[in-house]
Amino acid sequence: MRHKEVKIKLINRFSLRTIIVVPILLIILIGSFMTYLLVERFADRYSEKLISSSQVRIKNHIYDHLDDYFKIPELVNIYNANLALNNQLNLENVDILGKVLLNQVTSNDSIDYSYYANKYGGIVSSGLYQNTKRISYTDDLKLGDFKVYEVDKNGDYKNFVKSIRNFDPRDKSWYIEARENQGAYWTEVYTGAQEDVLGMSTSYPLISKNGEKIGVFGTDILLDQLSEFVKKINTTENGIICIVDSQGMVVASSTDENPFIEIDNSQYRLPAIKSENDVIRLGYTGIKGVYYKESDEVIKSKYSVDGRNYHCEFYNYSYDNKVNWNIMIAIPEQDIISDIEVLFYRFTVGFIIITLMVLFVYIIMSKWILKPIIKLNAKVNEMANENWGVQVHTDRNDELGQLTKSFNKMSVKLMDYLKELDNKQDELEKINSSLEDIVKERTKELELLSVTDSLTSIYNKRFLVESLNYNIELSKRYNEIFSVTILDIDHFKAVNDNFGHVEGDRVLMEISKFLSSKIRDVDVLGRYGGEEFMIIMANTSLDEAYIASERFRKELSEIEFGTNKIKITISGGVAQYMINETLIDIVNRADNNLYKAKNTGRNRIVK
Protein backbone atom coordinates (compact mmCIF):
# COMPACT_ATOMS: atom_id res chain seq x y z
CA MET A 1 0.00 0.00 0.00
CA ARG A 2 2.88 2.29 0.77
CA HIS A 3 4.40 1.91 -2.69
CA LYS A 4 1.03 2.55 -4.35
CA GLU A 5 0.58 5.79 -2.41
CA VAL A 6 4.06 6.92 -3.46
CA LYS A 7 3.26 6.22 -7.15
CA ILE A 8 -0.05 8.09 -6.93
CA LYS A 9 1.62 11.11 -5.34
CA LEU A 10 4.33 11.02 -8.00
CA ILE A 11 1.78 10.97 -10.82
CA ASN A 12 -0.21 13.76 -9.18
CA ARG A 13 2.78 16.05 -9.55
CA PHE A 14 2.40 16.06 -13.35
CA SER A 15 -0.08 18.19 -15.21
CA LEU A 16 -2.87 16.62 -17.23
CA ARG A 17 -1.22 17.82 -20.46
CA THR A 18 1.99 15.97 -19.58
CA ILE A 19 0.10 12.79 -18.72
CA ILE A 20 -1.54 12.88 -22.18
CA VAL A 21 1.50 13.77 -24.31
CA VAL A 22 4.22 11.52 -22.83
CA PRO A 23 2.46 8.17 -23.50
CA ILE A 24 1.84 9.20 -27.11
CA LEU A 25 5.55 9.92 -27.64
CA LEU A 26 6.46 6.55 -26.09
CA ILE A 27 3.99 4.76 -28.39
CA ILE A 28 5.62 6.40 -31.44
CA LEU A 29 9.13 5.34 -30.41
CA ILE A 30 8.21 1.79 -29.39
CA GLY A 31 5.99 1.28 -32.46
CA SER A 32 8.71 2.47 -34.85
CA PHE A 33 11.31 0.17 -33.25
CA MET A 34 8.98 -2.86 -33.32
CA THR A 35 8.10 -2.18 -36.96
CA TYR A 36 11.80 -2.12 -37.88
CA LEU A 37 12.34 -5.49 -36.17
CA LEU A 38 9.32 -6.97 -37.92
CA VAL A 39 10.61 -5.80 -41.31
CA GLU A 40 13.95 -7.50 -40.79
CA ARG A 41 12.50 -10.80 -39.52
CA PHE A 42 9.69 -10.95 -42.07
CA ALA A 43 12.04 -10.24 -44.98
CA ASP A 44 14.42 -13.00 -43.89
CA ARG A 45 11.81 -15.67 -43.11
CA TYR A 46 9.23 -15.17 -45.82
CA SER A 47 11.10 -13.91 -48.90
CA GLU A 48 11.67 -17.44 -50.24
CA LYS A 49 8.01 -18.37 -49.65
CA LEU A 50 6.83 -15.25 -51.44
CA ILE A 51 9.21 -15.86 -54.34
CA SER A 52 8.05 -19.46 -54.72
CA SER A 53 4.40 -18.41 -54.56
CA SER A 54 5.02 -15.79 -57.23
CA GLN A 55 6.79 -18.32 -59.45
CA VAL A 56 3.92 -20.81 -59.16
CA ARG A 57 1.44 -18.07 -60.09
CA ILE A 58 3.50 -17.13 -63.16
CA LYS A 59 3.94 -20.79 -64.11
CA ASN A 60 0.18 -21.45 -63.97
CA HIS A 61 -0.48 -18.36 -66.07
CA ILE A 62 2.01 -19.55 -68.74
CA TYR A 63 0.60 -23.11 -68.69
CA ASP A 64 -2.95 -21.84 -69.27
CA HIS A 65 -1.82 -19.61 -72.12
CA LEU A 66 0.19 -22.39 -73.81
CA ASP A 67 -2.72 -24.82 -73.56
CA ASP A 68 -4.95 -22.35 -75.41
CA TYR A 69 -2.14 -21.45 -77.83
CA PHE A 70 -1.72 -25.07 -78.96
CA LYS A 71 -5.37 -26.08 -78.71
CA ILE A 72 -6.75 -23.62 -81.30
CA PRO A 73 -4.71 -24.74 -84.37
CA GLU A 74 -5.20 -28.38 -83.40
CA LEU A 75 -8.98 -27.90 -83.20
CA VAL A 76 -8.98 -26.15 -86.61
CA ASN A 77 -7.50 -29.28 -88.21
CA ILE A 78 -9.98 -31.58 -86.46
CA TYR A 79 -12.83 -29.27 -87.47
CA ASN A 80 -11.74 -29.34 -91.13
CA ALA A 81 -11.48 -33.13 -91.07
CA ASN A 82 -15.03 -33.44 -89.68
CA LEU A 83 -16.36 -31.04 -92.33
CA ALA A 84 -14.71 -33.08 -95.07
CA LEU A 85 -16.07 -36.39 -93.76
CA ASN A 86 -19.59 -34.90 -93.67
CA ASN A 87 -19.19 -33.58 -97.26
CA GLN A 88 -19.37 -29.98 -96.01
CA LEU A 89 -15.90 -29.09 -97.30
CA ASN A 90 -15.10 -29.43 -101.02
CA LEU A 91 -11.70 -31.14 -101.32
CA GLU A 92 -11.69 -31.07 -105.12
CA ASN A 93 -12.25 -27.38 -105.87
CA VAL A 94 -8.91 -25.62 -105.29
CA ASP A 95 -10.37 -22.09 -105.32
CA ILE A 96 -13.13 -22.78 -102.77
CA LEU A 97 -10.84 -24.80 -100.49
CA GLY A 98 -8.16 -22.09 -100.64
CA LYS A 99 -10.63 -19.38 -99.58
CA VAL A 100 -12.00 -21.50 -96.69
CA LEU A 101 -8.48 -22.12 -95.37
CA LEU A 102 -7.55 -18.42 -95.81
CA ASN A 103 -10.60 -17.38 -93.80
CA GLN A 104 -9.43 -19.65 -90.95
CA VAL A 105 -5.99 -17.99 -90.99
CA THR A 106 -7.38 -14.44 -90.95
CA SER A 107 -9.88 -15.36 -88.21
CA ASN A 108 -7.27 -16.77 -85.80
CA ASP A 109 -4.32 -14.62 -84.74
CA SER A 110 -2.25 -17.62 -83.66
CA ILE A 111 -2.42 -19.38 -87.08
CA ASP A 112 0.06 -18.46 -89.84
CA TYR A 113 -0.82 -21.09 -92.48
CA SER A 114 -3.61 -23.63 -92.98
CA TYR A 115 -3.31 -26.37 -95.62
CA TYR A 116 -4.54 -29.70 -96.93
CA ALA A 117 -2.49 -32.44 -98.68
CA ASN A 118 -3.92 -35.62 -100.16
CA LYS A 119 -2.59 -39.09 -100.92
CA TYR A 120 -1.91 -38.12 -104.56
CA GLY A 121 0.69 -35.54 -103.60
CA GLY A 122 -1.66 -32.60 -104.18
CA ILE A 123 -1.76 -29.67 -101.74
CA VAL A 124 -3.69 -26.42 -101.13
CA SER A 125 -2.15 -23.92 -98.67
CA SER A 126 -3.42 -20.51 -97.47
CA GLY A 127 -1.63 -18.12 -95.18
CA LEU A 128 0.18 -14.88 -94.45
CA TYR A 129 3.65 -13.91 -95.60
CA GLN A 130 5.10 -10.54 -94.56
CA ASN A 131 1.63 -8.96 -94.20
CA THR A 132 0.39 -10.31 -97.57
CA LYS A 133 -2.19 -13.04 -98.10
CA ARG A 134 -1.23 -16.05 -100.21
CA ILE A 135 -2.90 -19.13 -101.65
CA SER A 136 -0.72 -21.91 -103.07
CA TYR A 137 -1.72 -25.16 -104.77
CA THR A 138 -0.87 -27.92 -107.21
CA ASP A 139 -3.09 -28.29 -110.27
CA ASP A 140 -5.99 -30.73 -109.91
CA LEU A 141 -4.71 -31.47 -106.37
CA LYS A 142 -2.15 -33.91 -107.75
CA LEU A 143 1.62 -34.10 -107.56
CA GLY A 144 3.15 -31.34 -109.62
CA ASP A 145 4.42 -27.77 -109.53
CA PHE A 146 3.48 -25.87 -106.35
CA LYS A 147 2.20 -22.46 -107.53
CA VAL A 148 2.19 -19.51 -105.15
CA TYR A 149 -0.19 -16.56 -105.67
CA GLU A 150 -0.77 -13.31 -103.78
CA VAL A 151 -4.50 -12.77 -103.15
CA ASP A 152 -6.75 -10.00 -101.88
CA LYS A 153 -8.81 -10.06 -98.68
CA ASN A 154 -11.55 -12.10 -100.41
CA GLY A 155 -9.09 -14.76 -101.62
CA ASP A 156 -9.18 -13.66 -105.27
CA TYR A 157 -5.87 -13.99 -107.11
CA LYS A 158 -3.83 -10.81 -107.68
CA ASN A 159 -0.22 -11.69 -108.55
CA PHE A 160 1.69 -14.84 -109.39
CA VAL A 161 4.69 -15.05 -107.00
CA LYS A 162 6.62 -18.21 -107.85
CA SER A 163 6.42 -21.92 -108.62
CA ILE A 164 8.16 -24.78 -106.77
CA ARG A 165 8.78 -27.72 -109.07
CA ASN A 166 7.68 -31.22 -108.04
CA PHE A 167 6.79 -30.28 -104.46
CA ASP A 168 5.66 -33.47 -102.72
CA PRO A 169 3.99 -32.90 -99.30
CA ARG A 170 3.97 -36.64 -98.65
CA ASP A 171 7.71 -36.45 -97.86
CA LYS A 172 7.13 -33.96 -95.02
CA SER A 173 7.22 -35.06 -91.39
CA TRP A 174 3.88 -33.42 -90.62
CA TYR A 175 2.24 -35.56 -93.32
CA ILE A 176 4.02 -38.82 -92.51
CA GLU A 177 3.60 -38.62 -88.73
CA ALA A 178 -0.07 -37.63 -88.88
CA ARG A 179 -0.90 -40.59 -91.18
CA GLU A 180 1.07 -43.07 -89.09
CA ASN A 181 -0.17 -41.89 -85.67
CA GLN A 182 -3.73 -41.36 -86.90
CA GLY A 183 -4.04 -38.42 -84.52
CA ALA A 184 -2.88 -34.86 -83.94
CA TYR A 185 0.87 -34.43 -84.44
CA TRP A 186 3.16 -31.52 -83.51
CA THR A 187 6.56 -30.86 -85.07
CA GLU A 188 9.57 -29.56 -83.18
CA VAL A 189 10.21 -25.82 -83.23
CA TYR A 190 11.78 -24.73 -86.53
CA THR A 191 12.93 -21.55 -88.22
CA GLY A 192 9.96 -20.32 -90.21
CA ALA A 193 9.82 -19.28 -93.83
CA GLN A 194 9.74 -15.70 -92.63
CA GLU A 195 13.15 -14.48 -91.53
CA ASP A 196 14.04 -14.44 -87.80
CA VAL A 197 10.75 -16.04 -86.73
CA LEU A 198 10.26 -19.41 -85.04
CA GLY A 199 7.36 -21.63 -85.99
CA MET A 200 5.66 -24.97 -85.39
CA SER A 201 3.31 -27.18 -87.37
CA THR A 202 0.47 -29.42 -86.28
CA SER A 203 -1.36 -31.88 -88.50
CA TYR A 204 -4.31 -34.25 -88.34
CA PRO A 205 -5.17 -37.15 -90.69
CA LEU A 206 -8.30 -37.34 -92.81
CA ILE A 207 -9.53 -40.95 -92.66
CA SER A 208 -12.66 -42.00 -94.50
CA LYS A 209 -15.47 -43.87 -92.80
CA ASN A 210 -14.20 -47.14 -94.29
CA GLY A 211 -10.71 -46.50 -92.84
CA GLU A 212 -8.95 -45.22 -95.96
CA LYS A 213 -6.27 -42.54 -95.32
CA ILE A 214 -7.33 -39.77 -97.69
CA GLY A 215 -5.03 -36.95 -96.68
CA VAL A 216 -3.80 -34.62 -93.92
CA PHE A 217 -4.91 -31.19 -92.66
CA GLY A 218 -2.22 -28.99 -91.18
CA THR A 219 -1.64 -25.55 -89.63
CA ASP A 220 1.50 -23.52 -88.99
CA ILE A 221 1.89 -21.13 -86.07
CA LEU A 222 4.52 -18.45 -85.47
CA LEU A 223 5.99 -18.11 -81.98
CA ASP A 224 6.63 -14.37 -82.05
CA GLN A 225 3.24 -13.84 -80.29
CA LEU A 226 4.46 -16.15 -77.53
CA SER A 227 7.52 -13.93 -77.00
CA GLU A 228 5.28 -10.87 -76.72
CA PHE A 229 3.08 -12.68 -74.20
CA VAL A 230 6.08 -13.63 -72.01
CA LYS A 231 7.39 -10.05 -72.06
CA LYS A 232 4.03 -8.76 -70.77
CA ILE A 233 3.81 -11.13 -67.79
CA ASN A 234 3.95 -9.21 -64.53
CA THR A 235 7.02 -10.46 -62.66
CA THR A 236 9.24 -8.49 -60.31
CA GLU A 237 11.36 -5.58 -61.54
CA ASN A 238 14.37 -7.79 -62.44
CA GLY A 239 12.62 -11.15 -62.86
CA ILE A 240 13.42 -13.30 -65.89
CA ILE A 241 11.21 -15.82 -67.76
CA CYS A 242 12.56 -18.15 -70.42
CA ILE A 243 10.89 -21.00 -72.37
CA VAL A 244 13.19 -23.67 -73.84
CA ASP A 245 12.25 -26.60 -76.07
CA SER A 246 13.29 -30.22 -75.57
CA GLN A 247 16.55 -29.57 -77.49
CA GLY A 248 17.61 -26.82 -75.10
CA MET A 249 16.90 -24.04 -77.62
CA VAL A 250 15.32 -20.75 -76.57
CA VAL A 251 11.69 -20.47 -77.72
CA ALA A 252 10.75 -17.21 -75.99
CA SER A 253 12.00 -15.06 -73.12
CA SER A 254 11.08 -11.89 -71.27
CA THR A 255 14.37 -10.32 -72.39
CA ASP A 256 14.92 -8.50 -75.67
CA GLU A 257 17.43 -11.12 -76.78
CA ASN A 258 16.89 -12.56 -80.29
CA PRO A 259 16.19 -16.37 -80.26
CA PHE A 260 18.78 -16.72 -83.04
CA ILE A 261 22.57 -16.70 -83.05
CA GLU A 262 24.75 -15.79 -86.02
CA ILE A 263 27.64 -18.12 -86.88
CA ASP A 264 29.73 -17.57 -90.04
CA ASN A 265 27.10 -15.21 -91.44
CA SER A 266 24.38 -17.83 -90.97
CA GLN A 267 21.42 -17.79 -88.58
CA TYR A 268 21.05 -20.63 -86.10
CA ARG A 269 18.71 -21.11 -83.17
CA LEU A 270 20.00 -19.90 -79.82
CA PRO A 271 20.84 -22.57 -77.18
CA ALA A 272 19.89 -21.46 -73.67
CA ILE A 273 23.42 -22.24 -72.38
CA LYS A 274 24.84 -19.74 -74.89
CA SER A 275 22.46 -16.90 -74.05
CA GLU A 276 23.98 -13.46 -73.61
CA ASN A 277 21.76 -13.04 -70.55
CA ASP A 278 23.74 -14.26 -67.53
CA VAL A 279 20.63 -15.29 -65.59
CA ILE A 280 19.41 -17.58 -68.41
CA ARG A 281 22.85 -18.95 -69.27
CA LEU A 282 23.93 -19.71 -65.70
CA GLY A 283 20.53 -21.14 -64.81
CA TYR A 284 20.50 -23.66 -67.66
CA THR A 285 24.21 -24.43 -67.34
CA GLY A 286 23.56 -25.54 -63.76
CA ILE A 287 20.90 -28.06 -64.78
CA LYS A 288 22.24 -29.71 -67.94
CA GLY A 289 20.05 -32.60 -68.92
CA VAL A 290 16.88 -31.10 -67.52
CA TYR A 291 15.65 -30.29 -71.03
CA TYR A 292 14.88 -33.96 -71.67
CA LYS A 293 13.32 -34.55 -68.29
CA GLU A 294 9.72 -35.78 -68.53
CA SER A 295 8.94 -35.66 -64.82
CA ASP A 296 6.65 -33.05 -63.29
CA GLU A 297 9.18 -32.51 -60.52
CA VAL A 298 10.13 -28.86 -59.98
CA ILE A 299 13.89 -28.24 -60.07
CA LYS A 300 15.08 -25.34 -57.94
CA SER A 301 18.36 -23.50 -58.09
CA LYS A 302 19.91 -20.48 -56.40
CA TYR A 303 22.82 -18.50 -57.83
CA SER A 304 24.23 -15.00 -57.92
CA VAL A 305 24.41 -12.65 -60.94
CA ASP A 306 25.85 -9.14 -60.69
CA GLY A 307 25.54 -9.22 -56.91
CA ARG A 308 21.90 -10.37 -56.97
CA ASN A 309 20.85 -13.70 -55.49
CA TYR A 310 18.40 -15.32 -57.91
CA HIS A 311 15.86 -17.94 -56.90
CA CYS A 312 15.29 -20.02 -60.01
CA GLU A 313 12.65 -22.70 -60.58
CA PHE A 314 12.43 -24.99 -63.63
CA TYR A 315 9.13 -26.55 -64.73
CA ASN A 316 8.47 -29.19 -67.37
CA TYR A 317 5.52 -28.24 -69.57
CA SER A 318 3.84 -30.90 -71.68
CA TYR A 319 0.94 -30.46 -74.08
CA ASP A 320 -0.73 -33.85 -74.47
CA ASN A 321 2.76 -35.49 -74.55
CA LYS A 322 3.28 -33.94 -78.00
CA VAL A 323 5.04 -30.72 -77.02
CA ASN A 324 7.56 -30.89 -74.14
CA TRP A 325 9.19 -27.65 -73.09
CA ASN A 326 10.96 -26.30 -70.00
CA ILE A 327 10.00 -23.05 -68.34
CA MET A 328 12.53 -21.12 -66.28
CA ILE A 329 11.36 -18.45 -63.82
CA ALA A 330 14.16 -16.57 -62.03
CA ILE A 331 13.38 -13.89 -59.45
CA PRO A 332 16.07 -11.94 -57.54
CA GLU A 333 15.70 -12.13 -53.80
CA GLN A 334 16.26 -8.41 -53.44
CA ASP A 335 13.15 -7.60 -55.51
CA ILE A 336 10.91 -9.35 -52.99
CA ILE A 337 12.80 -8.04 -49.97
CA SER A 338 12.69 -4.51 -51.38
CA ASP A 339 8.94 -4.77 -51.86
CA ILE A 340 8.53 -6.02 -48.30
CA GLU A 341 10.77 -3.29 -46.93
CA VAL A 342 8.98 -0.59 -48.91
CA LEU A 343 5.66 -1.90 -47.64
CA PHE A 344 6.76 -1.89 -44.01
CA TYR A 345 8.59 1.41 -44.27
CA ARG A 346 5.47 2.95 -45.73
CA PHE A 347 3.52 1.45 -42.87
CA THR A 348 6.03 2.89 -40.40
CA VAL A 349 5.90 6.34 -41.95
CA GLY A 350 2.12 6.19 -42.01
CA PHE A 351 2.07 5.03 -38.41
CA ILE A 352 4.33 7.91 -37.32
CA ILE A 353 2.33 10.49 -39.30
CA ILE A 354 -0.97 9.28 -37.87
CA THR A 355 0.45 9.20 -34.35
CA LEU A 356 1.86 12.72 -34.68
CA MET A 357 -1.52 13.88 -35.95
CA VAL A 358 -3.17 12.28 -32.93
CA LEU A 359 -0.60 13.92 -30.67
CA PHE A 360 -1.26 17.27 -32.26
CA VAL A 361 -5.01 16.80 -31.81
CA TYR A 362 -4.40 15.81 -28.17
CA ILE A 363 -2.45 19.00 -27.54
CA ILE A 364 -5.09 21.16 -29.17
CA MET A 365 -7.88 19.31 -27.36
CA SER A 366 -6.13 19.68 -24.01
CA LYS A 367 -5.91 23.42 -24.47
CA TRP A 368 -9.48 23.53 -25.68
CA ILE A 369 -10.75 21.51 -22.73
CA LEU A 370 -8.57 22.89 -19.93
CA LYS A 371 -9.34 26.54 -20.47
CA PRO A 372 -13.12 26.11 -20.05
CA ILE A 373 -12.54 23.86 -17.05
CA ILE A 374 -10.39 26.50 -15.33
CA LYS A 375 -12.97 29.17 -16.00
CA LEU A 376 -15.74 26.90 -14.79
CA ASN A 377 -13.73 26.12 -11.64
CA ALA A 378 -13.48 29.83 -10.85
CA LYS A 379 -17.26 30.18 -11.19
CA VAL A 380 -17.90 27.08 -9.09
CA ASN A 381 -15.67 28.44 -6.28
CA GLU A 382 -17.91 31.48 -6.11
CA MET A 383 -20.79 29.14 -5.19
CA ALA A 384 -18.70 26.96 -2.85
CA ASN A 385 -19.96 28.53 0.37
CA GLU A 386 -23.33 26.79 -0.11
CA ASN A 387 -21.63 23.40 0.40
CA TRP A 388 -24.20 21.43 -1.60
CA GLY A 389 -24.50 17.69 -1.94
CA VAL A 390 -22.50 14.51 -1.53
CA GLN A 391 -18.69 14.69 -1.41
CA VAL A 392 -16.61 13.05 -4.18
CA HIS A 393 -13.23 11.80 -2.95
CA THR A 394 -10.15 12.80 -4.97
CA ASP A 395 -6.38 12.96 -4.39
CA ARG A 396 -5.64 14.68 -7.68
CA ASN A 397 -3.98 18.09 -7.75
CA ASP A 398 -4.36 18.69 -11.49
CA GLU A 399 -7.08 20.74 -13.16
CA LEU A 400 -9.66 17.96 -12.92
CA GLY A 401 -8.85 17.53 -9.25
CA GLN A 402 -9.49 21.21 -8.60
CA LEU A 403 -12.76 21.00 -10.53
CA THR A 404 -13.81 17.95 -8.49
CA LYS A 405 -13.07 19.70 -5.15
CA SER A 406 -15.08 22.73 -6.19
CA PHE A 407 -17.90 20.47 -7.31
CA ASN A 408 -17.91 18.71 -3.91
CA LYS A 409 -18.66 22.05 -2.19
CA MET A 410 -21.84 22.71 -4.13
CA SER A 411 -23.11 19.23 -5.07
CA VAL A 412 -25.03 18.30 -1.88
CA LYS A 413 -27.58 21.08 -1.92
CA LEU A 414 -27.77 21.17 -5.70
CA MET A 415 -28.40 17.43 -5.98
CA ASP A 416 -31.12 17.46 -3.29
CA TYR A 417 -32.83 20.31 -5.03
CA LEU A 418 -32.54 18.76 -8.47
CA LYS A 419 -33.72 15.40 -7.19
CA GLU A 420 -36.87 16.91 -5.69
CA LEU A 421 -37.44 18.99 -8.82
CA ASP A 422 -37.02 15.96 -11.09
CA ASN A 423 -39.53 13.93 -9.08
CA LYS A 424 -42.15 16.67 -9.33
CA GLN A 425 -41.42 17.17 -12.99
CA ASP A 426 -41.90 13.45 -13.69
CA GLU A 427 -45.24 13.43 -11.85
CA LEU A 428 -46.49 16.46 -13.77
CA GLU A 429 -45.41 15.00 -17.11
CA LYS A 430 -47.19 11.72 -16.38
CA ILE A 431 -50.39 13.52 -15.36
CA ASN A 432 -50.29 15.84 -18.40
CA SER A 433 -49.56 12.95 -20.73
CA SER A 434 -52.48 10.89 -19.42
CA LEU A 435 -54.88 13.82 -19.62
CA GLU A 436 -53.83 14.70 -23.18
CA ASP A 437 -54.30 11.11 -24.34
CA ILE A 438 -57.73 10.87 -22.74
CA VAL A 439 -58.86 14.21 -24.19
CA LYS A 440 -57.62 13.32 -27.69
CA GLU A 441 -59.33 9.90 -27.60
CA ARG A 442 -62.64 11.32 -26.33
CA THR A 443 -62.55 14.16 -28.87
CA LYS A 444 -62.10 11.71 -31.74
CA GLU A 445 -64.96 9.55 -30.45
CA LEU A 446 -67.31 12.56 -30.08
CA GLU A 447 -66.40 13.88 -33.55
CA LEU A 448 -67.10 10.50 -35.11
CA LEU A 449 -70.38 10.02 -33.20
CA SER A 450 -71.61 13.47 -34.17
CA VAL A 451 -71.51 12.72 -37.92
CA THR A 452 -72.12 8.93 -38.02
CA ASP A 453 -75.36 7.01 -38.02
CA SER A 454 -75.21 4.64 -35.06
CA LEU A 455 -76.96 1.74 -36.83
CA THR A 456 -75.43 1.73 -40.33
CA SER A 457 -72.05 3.41 -39.55
CA ILE A 458 -72.49 5.71 -42.57
CA TYR A 459 -72.91 9.49 -42.32
CA ASN A 460 -76.02 10.86 -40.59
CA LYS A 461 -78.44 13.58 -41.70
CA ARG A 462 -76.46 16.28 -39.92
CA PHE A 463 -73.32 15.54 -41.94
CA LEU A 464 -75.36 15.31 -45.15
CA VAL A 465 -76.71 18.82 -44.53
CA GLU A 466 -73.18 20.14 -43.92
CA SER A 467 -71.93 18.45 -47.12
CA LEU A 468 -74.81 19.91 -49.12
CA ASN A 469 -74.04 23.41 -47.84
CA TYR A 470 -70.34 22.91 -48.67
CA ASN A 471 -71.11 21.78 -52.23
CA ILE A 472 -73.56 24.66 -52.72
CA GLU A 473 -70.87 27.18 -51.68
CA LEU A 474 -68.32 25.44 -53.92
CA SER A 475 -70.77 25.61 -56.86
CA LYS A 476 -71.49 29.30 -56.32
CA ARG A 477 -67.80 30.21 -56.03
CA TYR A 478 -66.23 27.98 -58.73
CA ASN A 479 -69.30 27.02 -60.83
CA GLU A 480 -68.84 23.35 -59.86
CA ILE A 481 -71.77 21.04 -60.59
CA PHE A 482 -73.09 18.27 -58.33
CA SER A 483 -76.15 16.06 -58.10
CA VAL A 484 -78.19 14.50 -55.29
CA THR A 485 -79.89 11.10 -55.25
CA ILE A 486 -82.44 10.11 -52.59
CA LEU A 487 -83.09 6.35 -52.40
CA ASP A 488 -85.93 4.73 -50.47
CA ILE A 489 -86.41 1.01 -49.77
CA ASP A 490 -89.72 -0.22 -51.24
CA HIS A 491 -92.21 -1.81 -48.80
CA PHE A 492 -89.71 -1.71 -45.95
CA LYS A 493 -92.55 -1.72 -43.41
CA ALA A 494 -93.45 -5.21 -44.61
CA VAL A 495 -89.92 -6.37 -43.80
CA ASN A 496 -90.28 -5.18 -40.21
CA ASP A 497 -93.79 -6.59 -39.89
CA ASN A 498 -92.96 -10.00 -41.36
CA PHE A 499 -89.40 -10.55 -40.06
CA GLY A 500 -89.05 -8.21 -37.11
CA HIS A 501 -87.14 -4.99 -36.47
CA VAL A 502 -83.84 -6.83 -35.83
CA GLU A 503 -83.97 -8.32 -39.34
CA GLY A 504 -85.01 -4.91 -40.67
CA ASP A 505 -81.98 -3.29 -39.03
CA ARG A 506 -79.74 -6.03 -40.54
CA VAL A 507 -81.15 -5.25 -44.00
CA LEU A 508 -80.45 -1.53 -43.52
CA MET A 509 -76.84 -2.26 -42.50
CA GLU A 510 -76.20 -4.58 -45.46
CA ILE A 511 -77.70 -2.10 -47.96
CA SER A 512 -75.51 0.65 -46.44
CA LYS A 513 -72.44 -1.57 -46.85
CA PHE A 514 -73.42 -2.34 -50.47
CA LEU A 515 -73.87 1.35 -51.39
CA SER A 516 -70.61 2.29 -49.63
CA SER A 517 -68.72 -0.19 -51.81
CA LYS A 518 -70.23 1.23 -55.02
CA ILE A 519 -69.80 5.00 -54.65
CA ARG A 520 -66.64 6.92 -55.50
CA ASP A 521 -64.21 8.31 -52.95
CA VAL A 522 -65.41 11.86 -53.70
CA ASP A 523 -69.10 10.98 -53.15
CA VAL A 524 -70.89 11.25 -49.78
CA LEU A 525 -73.34 8.55 -48.64
CA GLY A 526 -75.59 9.06 -45.63
CA ARG A 527 -78.78 7.83 -43.96
CA TYR A 528 -81.32 10.59 -44.56
CA GLY A 529 -84.28 9.03 -42.78
CA GLY A 530 -85.58 5.67 -41.50
CA GLU A 531 -85.14 3.70 -44.75
CA GLU A 532 -83.99 6.62 -46.91
CA PHE A 533 -80.43 7.16 -48.13
CA MET A 534 -78.87 10.21 -49.77
CA ILE A 535 -75.85 10.24 -52.11
CA ILE A 536 -74.15 13.58 -52.90
CA MET A 537 -72.19 13.13 -56.16
CA ALA A 538 -69.49 15.76 -56.74
CA ASN A 539 -68.72 16.97 -60.31
CA THR A 540 -71.63 14.87 -61.62
CA SER A 541 -74.36 15.92 -64.06
CA LEU A 542 -78.01 14.85 -63.81
CA ASP A 543 -77.64 12.18 -66.50
CA GLU A 544 -74.47 10.78 -64.93
CA ALA A 545 -76.11 10.65 -61.49
CA TYR A 546 -79.17 8.94 -63.00
CA ILE A 547 -77.01 6.28 -64.73
CA ALA A 548 -75.11 5.57 -61.52
CA SER A 549 -78.30 5.40 -59.44
CA GLU A 550 -79.97 3.13 -61.97
CA ARG A 551 -76.96 0.80 -61.81
CA PHE A 552 -77.18 0.70 -58.01
CA ARG A 553 -80.91 -0.14 -58.26
CA LYS A 554 -80.42 -3.00 -60.69
CA GLU A 555 -77.53 -4.59 -58.81
CA LEU A 556 -79.30 -4.23 -55.45
CA SER A 557 -82.49 -5.89 -56.78
CA GLU A 558 -80.48 -9.07 -57.55
CA ILE A 559 -79.07 -9.45 -54.03
CA GLU A 560 -80.64 -11.31 -51.08
CA PHE A 561 -80.36 -9.51 -47.75
CA GLY A 562 -80.52 -10.55 -44.13
CA THR A 563 -80.60 -14.02 -42.65
CA ASN A 564 -83.94 -14.68 -44.38
CA LYS A 565 -82.53 -13.97 -47.89
CA ILE A 566 -84.99 -11.11 -48.50
CA LYS A 567 -85.25 -9.61 -51.98
CA ILE A 568 -85.27 -5.80 -51.85
CA THR A 569 -86.02 -3.09 -54.41
CA ILE A 570 -85.46 0.63 -54.13
CA SER A 571 -86.94 3.74 -55.68
CA GLY A 572 -85.01 6.94 -56.20
CA GLY A 573 -85.16 10.55 -57.21
CA VAL A 574 -82.27 12.46 -58.77
CA ALA A 575 -81.74 16.22 -59.02
CA GLN A 576 -78.83 18.40 -60.23
CA TYR A 577 -78.04 21.59 -58.37
CA MET A 578 -79.10 24.78 -60.17
CA ILE A 579 -77.51 28.17 -59.66
CA ASN A 580 -78.91 30.20 -56.74
CA GLU A 581 -80.89 27.25 -55.43
CA THR A 582 -81.07 26.67 -51.68
CA LEU A 583 -80.46 23.39 -49.89
CA ILE A 584 -84.22 22.96 -49.45
CA ASP A 585 -84.81 23.53 -53.19
CA ILE A 586 -82.52 20.75 -54.46
CA VAL A 587 -83.65 18.33 -51.71
CA ASN A 588 -87.33 18.99 -52.52
CA ARG A 589 -86.73 18.37 -56.25
CA ALA A 590 -84.96 15.07 -55.54
CA ASP A 591 -87.69 14.16 -53.02
CA ASN A 592 -90.48 14.96 -55.54
CA ASN A 593 -88.79 12.72 -58.12
CA LEU A 594 -88.64 10.01 -55.46
CA TYR A 595 -92.43 10.31 -54.91
CA LYS A 596 -92.94 10.07 -58.69
CA ALA A 597 -90.95 6.83 -58.68
CA LYS A 598 -93.08 5.52 -55.79
CA ASN A 599 -96.36 6.54 -57.41
CA THR A 600 -95.47 5.06 -60.82
CA GLY A 601 -94.83 1.55 -59.61
CA ARG A 602 -91.66 1.67 -57.46
CA ASN A 603 -88.32 -0.04 -58.25
CA ARG A 604 -87.25 2.78 -60.53
CA ILE A 605 -85.22 6.00 -60.63
CA VAL A 606 -86.77 9.28 -61.76
CA LYS A 607 -84.78 12.36 -62.78
ABEGO torsion letter per residue (X at the ends): XAAAAAAAAAAAABBAAAAAAAAAAAAAAAAAAAAAAAAAAAAAAAAAAAAAAAAAAAAAAAAAAAAAAAAAAAAAAAAAAAAAAAGABBAABAAAAAAAAAAAAAABAABABBBBBBAAGBBBBBBBBGGBBBBBBBBGGBBEBBBBBBBBAAGBBABBABBBBGBBAAABAAAAAAAAAGBBBBBBBBBBABBGBBBBBBBBBBBBAAGBBABBBBBBBBAAAAAAAAAABBBBAABBBBBBBAAGBBABBABABBABBBBGGBBBBBBAAABABAAAAAAAAAABGAAABABABBBBBBBBBGGBBBBBBBBBBBBGGABBBBBBBBBBAAAAAAAAAAAAAAAAAAAAAAAAAAAAAAAAAAAAAAAAAAAAAAAAAAAAAAGBEBBBBBABABAAAAAAAAAAAAAAAAAAAAAAAAAAAAAAAAAAAAAAAAAAAAAAAAAAAAABBAAAGBBBAAAAAAAAAAAAAAAAAAGBBBBBBBBBBBGAAAAAAAAEAAAAAAAAAAAAAAAAAABBAABBBBBABAABBBBBBBGBBAAAAAAAAAAAAAAAAABBBEAAGBBBBBBBBBBBBBBGBBAAAAAAAAAAAAAAAAAAGEGBBBX
